[in-house]
Amino acid sequence: MQFLFDKYDPANSQSASEADARGDFSRRTILKSIAGAGAGLVIGLHLPTAAKAQSGAAAVFQDGAAEGMFAPNAFVRIAPDSTVTVLIKHIEFGQGPFTGLTTLVAEELDADWAQMRAQSAPANNELYKNLKFGVQGTGGSTAIANSYLQMRKAGAAARHMLVEAASKAWGVPADEITVKKGVIAHEGKGKTASFGDVAEAASKLTPPQDPFLKEPSEFVLIGTDLPKLDTKAKSTGMAEFTMDKTRPNMLTVLIQRPPVFGGKLKSMDDAETRKVKGVVDVKEVPHGVAVYAEGFWAAKKGRDALKLEWDESEAETRSTAEIVDDFKKSAATTGRVITNEGDAEKALSGGGKTIEAEYVFPYLAHAPMEPEDFLIEATEDGATCWAGSQFQTMDQGAVAKTLGFRPEEVTVNTLFAGGSFGRRATPVADIASECASAVKAIDAKRPVKLVFTREDDISAGFYRPLNVHRLKGSVDADGNITAWDHVLVGQSIMKGTPFEAMMKDGVDPTMVEGASDLPYAIPNKRISFHMKTLKVPPLWWRSVGHTHTAYSTETFLDELLAMGGKDPVAERLRLLGDKHPRYAGVLKAVSELADWGSQVPEGRARGVAVHKSFESYVATIAEVSESDEKGIPRVHKVWSAIDCGVAVNPNIIKAQIEGGIGYGLGHILFAGINLDKGRVVEQNFDTYRSLRINEMPDVQVKIIKSAEAPTGVGEPGVPPIGPAVANAWAKLTGKRVRNLPFATDAA
Amino acid sequence: MAKFTLNVNGKAHEVDVDPEMPLLWALRDELNMTGTKFGCGIAQCGACTVHIDGQATRSCVTPVEAAAESEIVTIESVAGAEAKAIQDAWIKHDVPQCGYCQSGQIMSAVALLRETPKPTDDDIDAAMTGNICRCATYHRIRAAIKTAAAELKS
């Protein structure tokens, strides 16, 4: 098997020579190029033959294919007791695929919800690739979107075979048999059977190539608030995360990484570390120094006792202010133009009122609640991993490469992850390769669980990249916007990684998405960008480029509308015209939900924003007042409307919008990663401030009814909350916040 | 290293550990009770919340020697009317997303209801502000606490 990681060594991913290795790798990549600009993390629709024919593929299960189990395809198993287990190819970290993908199968299977179970699928790129990526992985809010037909077909094929088995047993035509809530029946003969009754007979039949699928109007389960399958385990402390997993004889490993990005170990004195009771070994590894111990506490004490010197000659040693100044210099000039309509420059000097605004967006850490971790047990024949693996193909490849195995010799068991927000989806598989390097350094003598402390998590890099935007706009005497000139300065997430194949003509779509496709009818528009290269590793962070583009575009638009004396909702609708009905649809829906234009309580103001990301449309209205903290709004209420096509589970969609609002809001108000001579200043939640319950607004969500194919919900709730709050704040105080987060701007 | 007796969930456990070791790691690494989570290590996030003599306590900054001889209750066996009402309400509202912080949230919420059976929004803020949820399930946590309080009253 020609594998992805032939010459790529993720262990070197932070070294100076990485570019060559990566370049060599990227030419081999199997990823297809991006389908279109502004598509976010939606990698070209790649539908290999095997995946197309998945429902007909007689798949071999790697685990759990117990005796008597009916396994019609790679996703469905029906046990003699009629329980149906769905193998979930996407990681479950709260966004709901265990429930959502199981719903799709249950719908076409006509199963009873009570008989449905979900289980993580093993890493197997052939069987379980993300149909939008071409590799197994979760991201870009694609779990439902890429699985919608695949999982329904898997359920429909199983149903077809169960019915055929009953038809043979009862000697009746298949089309006279009904299936309802898990009961197979023939009314004329008065026969009924459970799935388990006919499972064995069904397992001897040939799966249908193209099973019959329901019309949306026939859906019984899709569109209902089915309870989440993982809620009970997560409400009783029973859910197992990587942090909780142990293996016999396992060692806990903490790695001391360089204090600056691009730093290298110069000298190590581990004498004091080795004296710590419970410390077993200390090794230099490609990413720093690994301390091996019996348990976390000894590993931490041991690591704290290390005396290390670092070579910083190749490292990023600037402070944030210097980096921002450098970005600002670039922002003063037009960059590589990606959208150019009319003549923005001419229009800007055409005599109307103009505004120029500069925005600074800091680096952001993801800070998932469960710090990063990875567990590997290796033998001579292969390795077994337990991890909250988000890009299983990448993690499997990184472990295989580091330990000298073929990918198929590495088993990856995907466990629940305590959040990610993008952090566990590094194209360079940093967590997996660090753990594998630690295993390799002790010749795989004992299983190793790599654990990050919170400080490691926040200071290890892989941030939402720092961005500076400069916008210029003009408004004519009638208040109409005549020009829009947007310059973005940031770091590419994809360049130098396996995802570089998604870049077209040197443009990383994640840098400009949400800005390059501004939907408003403005006659003169120019959007350009500058790509900066820094040693601070950048990464997708829940909603990726939209985290900053939604903010700058929707607040700047609001400012122009205010200057022109226009209503923020009515004028947005006019500028959207009839070309963007789904943008307009959510905007109208949210303005009705919030009763926009009605009396707002004394001391409060409202702001609105609308943004499309991951093919879903979200409009949000926020109501704010001044809080006890200077310069920080108190957000009382938020209304959001989302159009994400068919709503598979409205309750989960609402939860994702609520959570997206909270996640977006916390960072817009409070969070930023700063460098002091290259060293990360923020280390834990005392300085990297998170939203807390007293700061969470009351949220109301409306889902637009739609028969369109489902699109993303995990990320699209995030982008509009920042600008909605900022626009409300500007209305309340007259202050336009452009230096994020609000806490920084206030200081 | 030193020997301590930890009374956890009604059972006495002997541990031989560094006296400075936080209770969190004694529970997780020595007693293999992994329902109590590691989130920050500095009492900022509340994922490690347990009850020590009935008080919601951050086990990540509580040394084993300080917890010895006390009654420790963890998510694995938290029980009673308040605990049942809280866990039922968590399920009813489908509160958890990633779920990692929820052990701590539930331990804090149970302690709140034991102290304040009819909590106001301000009471909920005061009791729950120390528990971070990065998925921001706060909206449902608040609703679930109110549901549980109403359930207890009836």
Contacts between the chains, C-beta under 8 A, distances in Angstrom:
chain1	res1	chain2	res2	distance
A	93	B	97	7.8
A	93	B	98	4.8
A	94	B	96	7.2
A	94	B	97	2.9
A	94	B	98	3.6
A	94	B	99	6.8
A	94	B	135	5.0
A	95	B	97	7.2
A	96	B	97	8.0
A	227	B	91	7.5
A	227	B	94	6.2
A	228	B	94	5.1
A	228	B	96	7.8
A	230	B	96	7.2
A	230	B	99	6.7
A	231	B	90	7.3
A	231	B	91	5.4
A	231	B	94	5.3
A	231	B	95	7.4
A	231	B	96	5.7
A	232	B	91	5.8
A	233	B	99	7.5
A	234	B	96	3.8
A	234	B	99	3.0
A	234	B	102	5.4
A	235	B	87	5.2
A	235	B	90	4.1
A	235	B	91	5.5
A	235	B	95	7.0
A	235	B	96	6.2
A	235	B	99	8.0
A	235	B	102	6.2
A	235	B	106	6.7
A	236	B	35	7.8
A	236	B	75	7.0
A	236	B	87	6.4
A	237	B	35	2.7
A	237	B	36	7.4
A	237	B	74	7.3
A	237	B	75	3.4
A	237	B	76	5.6
A	237	B	103	4.6
A	237	B	106	8.0
A	238	B	35	7.2
A	239	B	99	5.1
A	240	B	34	7.6
A	241	B	37	7.8
A	241	B	100	6.2
A	243	B	34	7.3
A	243	B	37	7.0
A	243	B	38	6.3
A	244	B	28	7.7
A	244	B	34	3.6
A	246	B	32	7.1
A	252	B	29	7.6
A	277	B	1	5.9
A	277	B	18	6.8
A	278	B	18	7.8
A	294	B	29	8.0
A	295	B	25	6.4
A	295	B	29	3.8
A	295	B	30	7.5
A	296	B	25	5.3
A	296	B	28	7.4
A	296	B	29	6.0
A	296	B	38	7.3
A	297	B	17	7.7
A	297	B	18	6.5
A	297	B	21	4.7
A	297	B	22	7.1
A	297	B	25	4.4
A	297	B	29	7.0
A	298	B	18	7.6
A	301	B	18	7.3
A	367	B	134	6.2
A	368	B	98	7.3
A	368	B	100	7.8
A	368	B	134	6.0
A	369	B	37	7.7
A	369	B	39	5.9
A	369	B	45	7.4
A	369	B	47	6.5
A	369	B	98	6.1
A	369	B	100	4.1
A	369	B	101	4.9
A	369	B	132	7.2
A	369	B	133	7.1
A	369	B	134	4.6
A	369	B	135	7.4
A	370	B	37	7.3
A	370	B	39	7.7
A	370	B	98	7.3
A	370	B	100	4.5
A	371	B	38	7.1
A	371	B	39	7.5
A	416	B	98	7.3
A	416	B	99	6.6
A	417	B	98	6.6
A	418	B	37	7.4
A	418	B	98	4.9
A	418	B	99	7.0
A	418	B	100	2.7
A	418	B	101	7.5
A	419	B	97	7.8
A	419	B	98	4.3
A	419	B	100	6.4
A	419	B	134	5.1
A	419	B	135	6.1
A	420	B	98	8.0
A	421	B	134	7.3
A	453	B	41	6.1
A	454	B	39	6.8
A	454	B	40	4.4
A	454	B	41	6.0
A	454	B	42	7.6
A	454	B	45	7.8
A	455	B	41	8.0
A	651	B	94	6.1
A	652	B	94	8.0
A	655	B	94	6.8
A	655	B	97	6.4
A	655	B	137	7.4
A	655	B	140	7.2
A	658	B	136	6.8
A	658	B	137	7.5
A	658	B	139	5.0
A	658	B	140	7.3
A	659	B	97	5.8
A	659	B	135	4.7
A	659	B	136	4.7
A	659	B	137	6.5
A	660	B	136	8.0
A	661	B	136	7.1
A	662	B	133	7.9
A	662	B	135	7.6
A	662	B	136	2.2
A	662	B	137	7.9
A	662	B	138	6.2
A	662	B	139	7.5
A	663	B	134	7.0
A	663	B	135	7.3
A	663	B	136	5.4
A	665	B	136	7.9
A	666	B	136	7.1
A	684	B	40	5.5
A	684	B	41	7.5
A	684	B	42	5.5
A	684	B	44	6.2
A	685	B	40	5.2
A	685	B	42	7.6
A	685	B	44	3.9
A	685	B	45	5.5
A	685	B	132	6.2
A	686	B	42	6.5
A	686	B	44	5.4
A	690	B	45	7.7
A	690	B	132	4.8
A	690	B	134	6.5
A	691	B	136	6.0
A	691	B	138	7.6
A	692	B	129	5.0
A	692	B	132	6.5
A	692	B	138	7.6
A	693	B	124	7.0
A	693	B	125	6.1
A	693	B	128	4.7
A	693	B	129	5.9
A	693	B	131	7.3
A	693	B	133	7.8
A	693	B	138	4.3
A	693	B	141	6.4
A	693	B	142	6.7
A	694	B	125	4.0
A	694	B	129	5.2
A	696	B	136	6.4
A	696	B	138	3.7
A	696	B	139	5.9
A	696	B	142	7.7
A	698	B	139	7.2
A	699	B	139	5.4
